[in-house]
Amino acid sequence: MLRTMTLNKAIGYAVLAMICIASLLPIWMAFKTAITFPSDVFASADRLWLDRLTFGNFPRVLGLPSSVEPPANSGQPINFMIALRNSVIYTGLLVTGQLFFSSLAAYAFARLRFPGRDTLFYMIIAATMIPSIVLFIPNFVLVRQLGLLNTFAGMVAPSILMLPFAVFFLRQFFLTTPKELEEAARLDGLNWFQVYWHIALPLQRGPMATLAILLSIQAWNDFFWPFLVGQGESVQVMAVALANFQSQAGQGQPDWTGLMAAVMLSIIPVLFLLIFFGRRIVESLQTSGMK
C-alpha cells in the first residue's frame, strides 16, 4: 500500500512538472528572444539557451538610450513607456470603478428590499448572455458623438459603472454576511451606505481581491475597444501598441527582439498583481476561518 501511494505521488508530481514546463516554456522563449541580439534572433531560434545575451532591447523599446541598434525593418519607434503608463491608468480606472459600483449594486440586491428587485437582478444576469461584440458599434457612435475619442473617459465609459458578472459574484458573498452585524450597526445609527462601507465590504476582502485580479487581467488585455477609441499615442495601451509595432513590418519580418521585450514588459505588472493579491486572498481566507 505504501509503495502504491509513493508511486502515485511520483506520477502526480511528474504530471505537474510536465504541465509547469509546458506552461512556462512559451514565457521563457519570449524572454530568451527579448535578451537576444537582433542579428542572432534566427540563428538561436531552435535553442533554449544563448551564447551571448543583452538587455539592451528593454531600454530601446522604452525610448531610453541603448547600446543595441534596431534592425532595418523595425519601422517607426513606438514609445512603450507611454503605452505602459496608459495601460496602468486604463486598468486602474476601469477596475476601481467596476469594483466600487458593482459592489454597491451587489449589496443593494443582497440586503435592500425595493419593488422589482428580483426582476431587475434577473435582467442584469440576462445581460451576460449578450455578446459584447454587438455593443461595440452603438457604444462607439455614442462616444464619438460625445467627443470622447482618444480620451480615457471614452475608453472606460461603456463598462466602468457596472459588470453583470461582478454584481452576481459579489451578491452571493454579501448574502453570507451576518445580518446581526448589520442590524447592530443600524441600531447604532449607521445608514445603509455606512453599513456597506464599514461592515459588509471589509468582510469580503477575499472575494474583492479575487474579482480585482480577474477584472485587472481582463482590462490589461483589452484590445478591440481601446483600438477603436484610443489610437492616439497619449492614450494608446500596451495591447494596441504591440499590435501597431508588429504591423509596421508589413510583409517582412517584424523586430522580434523588440516585440518580445515589450511583451515581457507587459507581463511584469500582471505578475506583481498576482503576487500581491494572491497573498491578500490567503490572508483574508485565514482570517475569516479563525473568526
Phi and psi restraints in degrees (value plus and minus 20) as a CYANA .aco file:
   2 LEU   PHI     -84.7   -44.7
   2 LEU   PSI     -59.5   -19.5
   3 ARG   PHI     -85.5   -45.5
   3 ARG   PSI     -57.8   -17.8
   4 THR   PHI     -85.5   -45.5
   4 THR   PSI     -63.1   -23.1
   5 MET   PHI     -83.9   -43.9
   5 MET   PSI     -59.8   -19.8
   6 THR   PHI     -84.6   -44.6
   6 THR   PSI     -61.0   -21.0
   7 LEU   PHI     -85.0   -45.0
   7 LEU   PSI     -62.8   -22.8
   8 ASN   PHI     -83.6   -43.6
   8 ASN   PSI     -59.3   -19.3
   9 LYS   PHI     -85.5   -45.5
   9 LYS   PSI     -61.0   -21.0
  10 ALA   PHI     -84.0   -44.0
  10 ALA   PSI     -61.7   -21.7
  11 ILE   PHI     -83.5   -43.5
  11 ILE   PSI     -61.8   -21.8
  12 GLY   PHI     -81.1   -41.1
  12 GLY   PSI     -64.7   -24.7
  13 TYR   PHI     -85.2   -45.2
  13 TYR   PSI     -56.2   -16.2
  14 ALA   PHI     -85.7   -45.7
  14 ALA   PSI     -61.5   -21.5
  15 VAL   PHI     -84.6   -44.6
  15 VAL   PSI     -63.4   -23.4
  16 LEU   PHI     -82.4   -42.4
  16 LEU   PSI     -59.0   -19.0
  17 ALA   PHI     -84.3   -44.3
  17 ALA   PSI     -60.5   -20.5
  18 MET   PHI     -84.5   -44.5
  18 MET   PSI     -60.0   -20.0
  19 ILE   PHI     -85.3   -45.3
  19 ILE   PSI     -61.6   -21.6
  20 CYS   PHI     -83.4   -43.4
  20 CYS   PSI     -63.2   -23.2
  21 ILE   PHI     -83.0   -43.0
  21 ILE   PSI     -65.3   -25.3
  22 ALA   PHI     -83.4   -43.4
  22 ALA   PSI     -51.6   -11.6
  23 SER   PHI     -98.3   -58.3
  23 SER   PSI     -57.6   -17.6
  24 LEU   PHI    -108.0   -68.0
  24 LEU   PSI     -38.4     1.6
  25 LEU   PHI     -80.3   -40.3
  25 LEU   PSI     -65.6   -25.6
  26 PRO   PHI     -80.8   -40.8
  26 PRO   PSI     -57.0   -17.0
  27 ILE   PHI     -86.3   -46.3
  27 ILE   PSI     -60.7   -20.7
  28 TRP   PHI     -84.7   -44.7
  28 TRP   PSI     -61.4   -21.4
  29 MET   PHI     -83.7   -43.7
  29 MET   PSI     -58.2   -18.2
  30 ALA   PHI     -85.2   -45.2
  30 ALA   PSI     -62.2   -22.2
  31 PHE   PHI     -87.4   -47.4
  31 PHE   PSI     -59.1   -19.1
  32 LYS   PHI     -81.2   -41.2
  32 LYS   PSI     -62.1   -22.1
  33 THR   PHI     -86.4   -46.4
  33 THR   PSI     -55.0   -15.0
  34 ALA   PHI     -86.8   -46.8
  34 ALA   PSI     -48.3    -8.3
  35 ILE   PHI    -122.5   -82.5
  35 ILE   PSI      -2.2    37.8
  36 THR   PHI    -117.4   -77.4
  36 THR   PSI     124.0   164.0
  37 PHE   PHI     -85.6   -45.6
  37 PHE   PSI     120.2   160.2
  38 PRO   PHI     -74.5   -34.5
  38 PRO   PSI     -51.6   -11.6
  39 SER   PHI     -95.5   -55.5
  39 SER   PSI     -35.8     4.2
  40 ASP   PHI    -125.1   -85.1
  40 ASP   PSI     -15.7    24.3
  41 VAL   PHI     -84.3   -44.3
  41 VAL   PSI     -58.6   -18.6
  42 PHE   PHI    -104.8   -64.8
  42 PHE   PSI     -49.9    -9.9
  43 ALA   PHI     -87.9   -47.9
  43 ALA   PSI     -50.4   -10.4
  44 SER   PHI    -124.8   -84.8
  44 SER   PSI      -6.3    33.7
  45 ALA   PHI     -87.7   -47.7
  45 ALA   PSI     -48.0    -8.0
  46 ASP   PHI    -116.8   -76.8
  46 ASP   PSI      -7.6    32.4
  47 ARG   PHI    -139.4   -99.4
  47 ARG   PSI     132.8   172.8
  48 LEU   PHI    -110.9   -70.9
  48 LEU   PSI     -24.9    15.1
  49 TRP   PHI    -154.0  -114.0
  49 TRP   PSI     153.9   193.9
  50 LEU   PHI    -145.8  -105.8
  50 LEU   PSI     124.6   164.6
  51 ASP   PHI     -97.9   -57.9
  51 ASP   PSI     -53.2   -13.2
  52 ARG   PHI    -163.9  -123.9
  52 ARG   PSI     128.4   168.4
  53 LEU   PHI    -158.4  -118.4
  53 LEU   PSI     145.3   185.3
  54 THR   PHI    -172.2  -132.2
  54 THR   PSI     125.4   165.4
  55 PHE   PHI    -123.1   -83.1
  55 PHE   PSI      -6.8    33.2
  56 GLY   PHI     -91.4   -51.4
  56 GLY   PSI     -35.0     5.0
  57 ASN   PHI     -90.7   -50.7
  57 ASN   PSI     -47.3    -7.3
  58 PHE   PHI     -89.3   -49.3
  58 PHE   PSI     -72.2   -32.2
  59 PRO   PHI     -83.7   -43.7
  59 PRO   PSI     -47.4    -7.4
  60 ARG   PHI     -84.4   -44.4
  60 ARG   PSI     -64.2   -24.2
  61 VAL   PHI     -97.5   -57.5
  61 VAL   PSI     -36.8     3.2
  62 LEU   PHI    -108.0   -68.0
  62 LEU   PSI     -17.9    22.1
  63 GLY   PHI      58.7    98.7
  63 GLY   PSI      -1.7    38.3
  64 LEU   PHI    -121.0   -81.0
  64 LEU   PSI     141.5   181.5
  65 PRO   PHI     -79.3   -39.3
  65 PRO   PSI     117.4   157.4
  66 SER   PHI    -164.2  -124.2
  66 SER   PSI     129.3   169.3
  67 SER   PHI    -103.2   -63.2
  67 SER   PSI     -28.3    11.7
  68 VAL   PHI    -116.3   -76.3
  68 VAL   PSI     105.6   145.6
  69 GLU   PHI    -105.1   -65.1
  69 GLU   PSI     116.2   156.2
  70 PRO   PHI     -89.4   -49.4
  70 PRO   PSI     132.4   172.4
  71 PRO   PHI     -86.3   -46.3
  71 PRO   PSI     145.0   185.0
  72 ALA   PHI     -87.0   -47.0
  72 ALA   PSI     -46.5    -6.5
  73 ASN   PHI    -116.8   -76.8
  73 ASN   PSI      -0.5    39.5
  74 SER   PHI     -95.0   -55.0
  74 SER   PSI     -36.7     3.3
  75 GLY   PHI      55.5    95.5
  75 GLY   PSI    -183.8  -143.8
  76 GLN   PHI     -90.1   -50.1
  76 GLN   PSI     116.3   156.3
  77 PRO   PHI     -87.9   -47.9
  77 PRO   PSI     124.8   164.8
  78 ILE   PHI    -136.3   -96.3
  78 ILE   PSI     108.7   148.7
  79 ASN   PHI    -100.9   -60.9
  79 ASN   PSI      77.8   117.8
  80 PHE   PHI     -94.2   -54.2
  80 PHE   PSI     -34.8     5.2
  81 MET   PHI     -82.7   -42.7
  81 MET   PSI     -64.4   -24.4
  82 ILE   PHI     -87.5   -47.5
  82 ILE   PSI     -61.5   -21.5
  83 ALA   PHI     -83.3   -43.3
  83 ALA   PSI     -58.6   -18.6
  84 LEU   PHI     -85.3   -45.3
  84 LEU   PSI     -62.0   -22.0
  85 ARG   PHI     -82.4   -42.4
  85 ARG   PSI     -62.4   -22.4
  86 ASN   PHI     -84.0   -44.0
  86 ASN   PSI     -58.1   -18.1
  87 SER   PHI     -85.2   -45.2
  87 SER   PSI     -58.8   -18.8
  88 VAL   PHI     -84.4   -44.4
  88 VAL   PSI     -64.4   -24.4
  89 ILE   PHI     -84.5   -44.5
  89 ILE   PSI     -67.6   -27.6
  90 TYR   PHI     -80.9   -40.9
  90 TYR   PSI     -66.7   -26.7
  91 THR   PHI     -86.1   -46.1
  91 THR   PSI     -62.6   -22.6
  92 GLY   PHI     -81.7   -41.7
  92 GLY   PSI     -66.5   -26.5
  93 LEU   PHI     -82.3   -42.3
  93 LEU   PSI     -66.5   -26.5
  94 LEU   PHI     -87.0   -47.0
  94 LEU   PSI     -67.4   -27.4
  95 VAL   PHI     -89.0   -49.0
  95 VAL   PSI     -60.9   -20.9
  96 THR   PHI     -81.6   -41.6
  96 THR   PSI     -66.5   -26.5
  97 GLY   PHI     -84.8   -44.8
  97 GLY   PSI     -63.9   -23.9
  98 GLN   PHI     -84.9   -44.9
  98 GLN   PSI     -61.4   -21.4
  99 LEU   PHI     -84.4   -44.4
  99 LEU   PSI     -65.2   -25.2
 100 PHE   PHI     -87.7   -47.7
 100 PHE   PSI     -74.1   -34.1
 101 PHE   PHI     -91.0   -51.0
 101 PHE   PSI     -56.2   -16.2
 102 SER   PHI     -88.2   -48.2
 102 SER   PSI     -58.4   -18.4
 103 SER   PHI     -88.7   -48.7
 103 SER   PSI     -55.4   -15.4
 104 LEU   PHI     -81.1   -41.1
 104 LEU   PSI     -68.5   -28.5
 105 ALA   PHI     -84.2   -44.2
 105 ALA   PSI     -61.2   -21.2
 106 ALA   PHI     -83.1   -43.1
 106 ALA   PSI     -61.7   -21.7
 107 TYR   PHI     -87.3   -47.3
 107 TYR   PSI     -57.1   -17.1
 108 ALA   PHI     -83.7   -43.7
 108 ALA   PSI     -62.8   -22.8
 109 PHE   PHI     -89.0   -49.0
 109 PHE   PSI     -47.6    -7.6
 110 ALA   PHI    -102.4   -62.4
 110 ALA   PSI     -51.4   -11.4
 111 ARG   PHI    -142.3  -102.3
 111 ARG   PSI     -53.0   -13.0
 112 LEU   PHI    -102.9   -62.9
 112 LEU   PSI     132.3   172.3
 113 ARG   PHI    -135.8   -95.8
 113 ARG   PSI      98.4   138.4
 114 PHE   PHI    -170.4  -130.4
 114 PHE   PSI     135.7   175.7
 115 PRO   PHI     -81.2   -41.2
 115 PRO   PSI     114.7   154.7
 116 GLY   PHI      57.3    97.3
 116 GLY   PSI      -5.2    34.8
 117 ARG   PHI     -81.5   -41.5
 117 ARG   PSI     -70.5   -30.5
 118 ASP   PHI     -86.6   -46.6
 118 ASP   PSI     -58.7   -18.7
 119 THR   PHI     -83.2   -43.2
 119 THR   PSI     -64.0   -24.0
 120 LEU   PHI     -84.0   -44.0
 120 LEU   PSI     -58.1   -18.1
 121 PHE   PHI     -85.6   -45.6
 121 PHE   PSI     -61.3   -21.3
 122 TYR   PHI     -86.1   -46.1
 122 TYR   PSI     -52.9   -12.9
 123 MET   PHI     -86.4   -46.4
 123 MET   PSI     -58.3   -18.3
 124 ILE   PHI     -85.9   -45.9
 124 ILE   PSI     -61.5   -21.5
 125 ILE   PHI     -83.9   -43.9
 125 ILE   PSI     -60.1   -20.1
 126 ALA   PHI     -83.7   -43.7
 126 ALA   PSI     -45.9    -5.9
 127 ALA   PHI     -85.3   -45.3
 127 ALA   PSI     -40.8    -0.8
 128 THR   PHI     -88.7   -48.7
 128 THR   PSI     -38.4     1.6
 129 MET   PHI    -106.3   -66.3
 129 MET   PSI     -26.0    14.0
 130 ILE   PHI    -102.6   -62.6
 130 ILE   PSI     101.3   141.3
 131 PRO   PHI     -80.9   -40.9
 131 PRO   PSI     113.9   153.9
 132 SER   PHI     -84.5   -44.5
 132 SER   PSI     -44.2    -4.2
 133 ILE   PHI     -83.6   -43.6
 133 ILE   PSI     -49.7    -9.7
 134 VAL   PHI     -95.5   -55.5
 134 VAL   PSI     -33.3     6.7
 135 LEU   PHI    -113.6   -73.6
 135 LEU   PSI     -30.8     9.2
 136 PHE   PHI     -84.1   -44.1
 136 PHE   PSI     -64.2   -24.2
 137 ILE   PHI     -85.8   -45.8
 137 ILE   PSI     -72.5   -32.5
 138 PRO   PHI     -82.0   -42.0
 138 PRO   PSI     -57.0   -17.0
 139 ASN   PHI     -85.5   -45.5
 139 ASN   PSI     -60.0   -20.0
 140 PHE   PHI     -84.9   -44.9
 140 PHE   PSI     -62.7   -22.7
 141 VAL   PHI     -81.8   -41.8
 141 VAL   PSI     -63.1   -23.1
 142 LEU   PHI     -84.8   -44.8
 142 LEU   PSI     -65.9   -25.9
 143 VAL   PHI     -83.3   -43.3
 143 VAL   PSI     -59.4   -19.4
 144 ARG   PHI     -86.5   -46.5
 144 ARG   PSI     -60.9   -20.9
 145 GLN   PHI     -86.9   -46.9
 145 GLN   PSI     -49.5    -9.5
 146 LEU   PHI    -101.1   -61.1
 146 LEU   PSI     -24.6    15.4
 147 GLY   PHI      51.5    91.5
 147 GLY   PSI      12.5    52.5
 148 LEU   PHI    -128.1   -88.1
 148 LEU   PSI      -4.4    35.6
 149 LEU   PHI     -86.4   -46.4
 149 LEU   PSI     124.7   164.7
 150 ASN   PHI      38.6    78.6
 150 ASN   PSI      18.3    58.3
 151 THR   PHI    -155.4  -115.4
 151 THR   PSI     132.7   172.7
 152 PHE   PHI     -86.3   -46.3
 152 PHE   PSI     -51.7   -11.7
 153 ALA   PHI     -81.2   -41.2
 153 ALA   PSI     -63.3   -23.3
 154 GLY   PHI     -88.8   -48.8
 154 GLY   PSI     -50.7   -10.7
 155 MET   PHI     -92.6   -52.6
 155 MET   PSI     -54.5   -14.5
 156 VAL   PHI    -119.5   -79.5
 156 VAL   PSI     -30.3     9.7
 157 ALA   PHI     -76.9   -36.9
 157 ALA   PSI     -64.7   -24.7
 158 PRO   PHI     -85.7   -45.7
 158 PRO   PSI     -44.6    -4.6
 159 SER   PHI    -152.2  -112.2
 159 SER   PSI     -10.8    29.2
 160 ILE   PHI     -97.2   -57.2
 160 ILE   PSI     -46.9    -6.9
 161 LEU   PHI     -99.7   -59.7
 161 LEU   PSI     -51.0   -11.0
 162 MET   PHI    -184.8  -144.8
 162 MET   PSI     129.8   169.8
 163 LEU   PHI    -152.6  -112.6
 163 LEU   PSI      99.7   139.7
 164 PRO   PHI     -74.4   -34.4
 164 PRO   PSI     -63.5   -23.5
 165 PHE   PHI     -82.3   -42.3
 165 PHE   PSI     -60.8   -20.8
 166 ALA   PHI     -84.4   -44.4
 166 ALA   PSI     -59.6   -19.6
 167 VAL   PHI     -82.5   -42.5
 167 VAL   PSI     -67.8   -27.8
 168 PHE   PHI     -82.9   -42.9
 168 PHE   PSI     -64.6   -24.6
 169 PHE   PHI     -80.9   -40.9
 169 PHE   PSI     -69.2   -29.2
 170 LEU   PHI     -93.5   -53.5
 170 LEU   PSI     -52.2   -12.2
 171 ARG   PHI     -79.3   -39.3
 171 ARG   PSI     -59.2   -19.2
 172 GLN   PHI     -83.5   -43.5
 172 GLN   PSI     -52.4   -12.4
 173 PHE   PHI    -101.4   -61.4
 173 PHE   PSI     -56.6   -16.6
 174 PHE   PHI     -84.6   -44.6
 174 PHE   PSI     -47.8    -7.8
 175 LEU   PHI     -85.4   -45.4
 175 LEU   PSI     -42.9    -2.9
 176 THR   PHI    -108.3   -68.3
 176 THR   PSI     -24.9    15.1
 177 THR   PHI     -85.8   -45.8
 177 THR   PSI     109.4   149.4
 178 PRO   PHI     -78.2   -38.2
 178 PRO   PSI     104.1   144.1
 179 LYS   PHI     -86.2   -46.2
 179 LYS   PSI     -46.0    -6.0
 180 GLU   PHI     -81.6   -41.6
 180 GLU   PSI     -58.3   -18.3
 181 LEU   PHI     -84.3   -44.3
 181 LEU   PSI     -62.0   -22.0
 182 GLU   PHI     -89.1   -49.1
 182 GLU   PSI     -60.2   -20.2
 183 GLU   PHI     -85.1   -45.1
 183 GLU   PSI     -58.9   -18.9
 184 ALA   PHI     -85.5   -45.5
 184 ALA   PSI     -58.3   -18.3
 185 ALA   PHI     -86.6   -46.6
 185 ALA   PSI     -58.3   -18.3
 186 ARG   PHI     -85.6   -45.6
 186 ARG   PSI     -57.8   -17.8
 187 LEU   PHI     -87.2   -47.2
 187 LEU   PSI     -47.2    -7.2
 188 ASP   PHI    -100.6   -60.6
 188 ASP   PSI     -21.3    18.7
 189 GLY   PHI      82.3   122.3
 189 GLY   PSI     -14.0    26.0
 190 LEU   PHI     -97.4   -57.4
 190 LEU   PSI     119.3   159.3
 191 ASN   PHI    -101.6   -61.6
 191 ASN   PSI     158.0   198.0
 192 TRP   PHI     -84.2   -44.2
 192 TRP   PSI     -57.5   -17.5
 193 PHE   PHI     -86.5   -46.5
 193 PHE   PSI     -59.3   -19.3
 194 GLN   PHI     -85.9   -45.9
 194 GLN   PSI     -57.5   -17.5
 195 VAL   PHI     -83.2   -43.2
 195 VAL   PSI     -64.3   -24.3
 196 TYR   PHI     -80.7   -40.7
 196 TYR   PSI     -65.2   -25.2
 197 TRP   PHI     -95.5   -55.5
 197 TRP   PSI     -59.7   -19.7
 198 HIS   PHI    -117.9   -77.9
 198 HIS   PSI     -42.1    -2.1
 199 ILE   PHI    -133.2   -93.2
 199 ILE   PSI     -81.7   -41.7
 200 ALA   PHI     -89.8   -49.8
 200 ALA   PSI     -65.7   -25.7
 201 LEU   PHI     -85.2   -45.2
 201 LEU   PSI     -65.7   -25.7
 202 PRO   PHI     -81.6   -41.6
 202 PRO   PSI     -47.8    -7.8
 203 LEU   PHI     -93.5   -53.5
 203 LEU   PSI     -34.6     5.4
 204 GLN   PHI    -133.1   -93.1
 204 GLN   PSI      17.7    57.7
 205 ARG   PHI     -84.0   -44.0
 205 ARG   PSI     -58.5   -18.5
 206 GLY   PHI     -81.2   -41.2
 206 GLY   PSI     -75.4   -35.4
 207 PRO   PHI     -79.8   -39.8
 207 PRO   PSI     -57.2   -17.2
 208 MET   PHI     -85.3   -45.3
 208 MET   PSI     -59.7   -19.7
 209 ALA   PHI     -86.6   -46.6
 209 ALA   PSI     -61.1   -21.1
 210 THR   PHI     -81.3   -41.3
 210 THR   PSI     -65.7   -25.7
 211 LEU   PHI     -85.3   -45.3
 211 LEU   PSI     -56.4   -16.4
 212 ALA   PHI     -81.9   -41.9
 212 ALA   PSI     -58.9   -18.9
 213 ILE   PHI     -83.2   -43.2
 213 ILE   PSI     -69.0   -29.0
 214 LEU   PHI     -81.5   -41.5
 214 LEU   PSI     -65.5   -25.5
 215 LEU   PHI     -88.5   -48.5
 215 LEU   PSI     -57.1   -17.1
 216 SER   PHI     -86.6   -46.6
 216 SER   PSI     -63.7   -23.7
 217 ILE   PHI     -83.6   -43.6
 217 ILE   PSI     -61.2   -21.2
 218 GLN   PHI     -83.7   -43.7
 218 GLN   PSI     -65.1   -25.1
 219 ALA   PHI     -87.8   -47.8
 219 ALA   PSI     -58.6   -18.6
 220 TRP   PHI     -83.9   -43.9
 220 TRP   PSI     -54.2   -14.2
 221 ASN   PHI    -112.8   -72.8
 221 ASN   PSI     -19.3    20.7
 222 ASP   PHI     -76.3   -36.3
 222 ASP   PSI     113.9   153.9
 223 PHE   PHI    -147.2  -107.2
 223 PHE   PSI     -72.6   -32.6
 224 PHE   PHI     -85.7   -45.7
 224 PHE   PSI     -68.0   -28.0
 225 TRP   PHI     -87.1   -47.1
 225 TRP   PSI     -67.5   -27.5
 226 PRO   PHI     -80.6   -40.6
 226 PRO   PSI     -49.7    -9.7
 227 PHE   PHI     -87.5   -47.5
 227 PHE   PSI     -54.9   -14.9
 228 LEU   PHI     -93.1   -53.1
 228 LEU   PSI     -63.7   -23.7
 229 VAL   PHI    -131.4   -91.4
 229 VAL   PSI     -25.5    14.5
 230 GLY   PHI    -151.0  -111.0
 230 GLY   PSI      37.4    77.4
 231 GLN   PHI    -102.5   -62.5
 231 GLN   PSI     -40.3    -0.3
 232 GLY   PHI     -84.9   -44.9
 232 GLY   PSI     126.7   166.7
 233 GLU   PHI     -82.5   -42.5
 233 GLU   PSI     -48.8    -8.8
 234 SER   PHI     -91.6   -51.6
 234 SER   PSI     -38.3     1.7
 235 VAL   PHI    -146.5  -106.5
 235 VAL   PSI     -14.3    25.7
 236 GLN   PHI     -89.8   -49.8
 236 GLN   PSI     103.6   143.6
 237 VAL   PHI    -107.9   -67.9
 237 VAL   PSI     153.5   193.5
 238 MET   PHI     -82.4   -42.4
 238 MET   PSI     -62.5   -22.5
 239 ALA   PHI     -81.2   -41.2
 239 ALA   PSI     -61.6   -21.6
 240 VAL   PHI     -90.3   -50.3
 240 VAL   PSI     -60.9   -20.9
 241 ALA   PHI     -83.3   -43.3
 241 ALA   PSI     -59.7   -19.7
 242 LEU   PHI     -83.5   -43.5
 242 LEU   PSI     -62.8   -22.8
 243 ALA   PHI     -84.5   -44.5
 243 ALA   PSI     -62.1   -22.1
 244 ASN   PHI     -85.7   -45.7
 244 ASN   PSI     -58.5   -18.5
 245 PHE   PHI     -83.8   -43.8
 245 PHE   PSI     -61.7   -21.7
 246 GLN   PHI     -90.9   -50.9
 246 GLN   PSI     -56.6   -16.6
 247 SER   PHI     -94.0   -54.0
 247 SER   PSI     -33.9     6.1
 248 GLN   PHI     -86.1   -46.1
 248 GLN   PSI     -43.8    -3.8
 249 ALA   PHI     -94.4   -54.4
 249 ALA   PSI     -34.1     5.9
 250 GLY   PHI      44.7    84.7
 250 GLY   PSI    -146.4  -106.4
 251 GLN   PHI    -103.2   -63.2
 251 GLN   PSI     -29.0    11.0
 252 GLY   PHI    -107.0   -67.0
 252 GLY   PSI    -194.9  -154.9
 253 GLN   PHI    -101.6   -61.6
 253 GLN   PSI     111.4   151.4
 254 PRO   PHI     -92.8   -52.8
 254 PRO   PSI     152.5   192.5
 255 ASP   PHI     -97.6   -57.6
 255 ASP   PSI      68.8   108.8
 256 TRP   PHI     -84.6   -44.6
 256 TRP   PSI     -58.9   -18.9
 257 THR   PHI     -86.1   -46.1
 257 THR   PSI     -63.4   -23.4
 258 GLY   PHI     -86.8   -46.8
 258 GLY   PSI     -59.0   -19.0
 259 LEU   PHI     -84.6   -44.6
 259 LEU   PSI     -65.3   -25.3
 260 MET   PHI     -89.4   -49.4
 260 MET   PSI     -52.2   -12.2
 261 ALA   PHI     -83.8   -43.8
 261 ALA   PSI     -61.6   -21.6
 262 ALA   PHI     -87.4   -47.4
 262 ALA   PSI     -56.9   -16.9
 263 VAL   PHI     -82.5   -42.5
 263 VAL   PSI     -63.6   -23.6
 264 MET   PHI     -84.3   -44.3
 264 MET   PSI     -57.1   -17.1
 265 LEU   PHI     -84.0   -44.0
 265 LEU   PSI     -54.2   -14.2
 266 SER   PHI     -94.2   -54.2
 266 SER   PSI     -41.6    -1.6
 267 ILE   PHI    -100.6   -60.6
 267 ILE   PSI     -51.5   -11.5
 268 ILE   PHI     -76.5   -36.5
 268 ILE   PSI     -68.3   -28.3
 269 PRO   PHI     -81.0   -41.0
 269 PRO   PSI     -55.4   -15.4
 270 VAL   PHI     -86.2   -46.2
 270 VAL   PSI     -59.3   -19.3
 271 LEU   PHI     -83.3   -43.3
 271 LEU   PSI     -64.6   -24.6
 272 PHE   PHI     -81.1   -41.1
 272 PHE   PSI     -58.9   -18.9
 273 LEU   PHI     -83.0   -43.0
 273 LEU   PSI     -65.5   -25.5
 274 LEU   PHI     -84.7   -44.7
 274 LEU   PSI     -60.9   -20.9
 275 ILE   PHI     -85.0   -45.0
 275 ILE   PSI     -65.6   -25.6
 276 PHE   PHI     -87.6   -47.6
 276 PHE   PSI     -73.7   -33.7
 277 PHE   PHI     -93.5   -53.5
 277 PHE   PSI     -48.5    -8.5
 278 GLY   PHI     -81.9   -41.9
 278 GLY   PSI     -60.4   -20.4
 279 ARG   PHI     -86.7   -46.7
 279 ARG   PSI     -59.4   -19.4
 280 ARG   PHI     -85.2   -45.2
 280 ARG   PSI     -56.5   -16.5
 281 ILE   PHI     -82.4   -42.4
 281 ILE   PSI     -66.7   -26.7
 282 VAL   PHI     -82.1   -42.1
 282 VAL   PSI     -65.6   -25.6
 283 GLU   PHI     -82.1   -42.1
 283 GLU   PSI     -60.7   -20.7
 284 SER   PHI     -85.9   -45.9
 284 SER   PSI     -62.7   -22.7
 285 LEU   PHI     -86.9   -46.9
 285 LEU   PSI     -57.0   -17.0
 286 GLN   PHI     -85.4   -45.4
 286 GLN   PSI     -62.0   -22.0
 287 THR   PHI     -83.1   -43.1
 287 THR   PSI     -62.3   -22.3
 288 SER   PHI     -85.5   -45.5
 288 SER   PSI     -56.6   -16.6
 289 GLY   PHI     -87.7   -47.7
 289 GLY   PSI     -59.3   -19.3
 290 MET   PHI     -85.6   -45.6
 290 MET   PSI     -54.8   -14.8
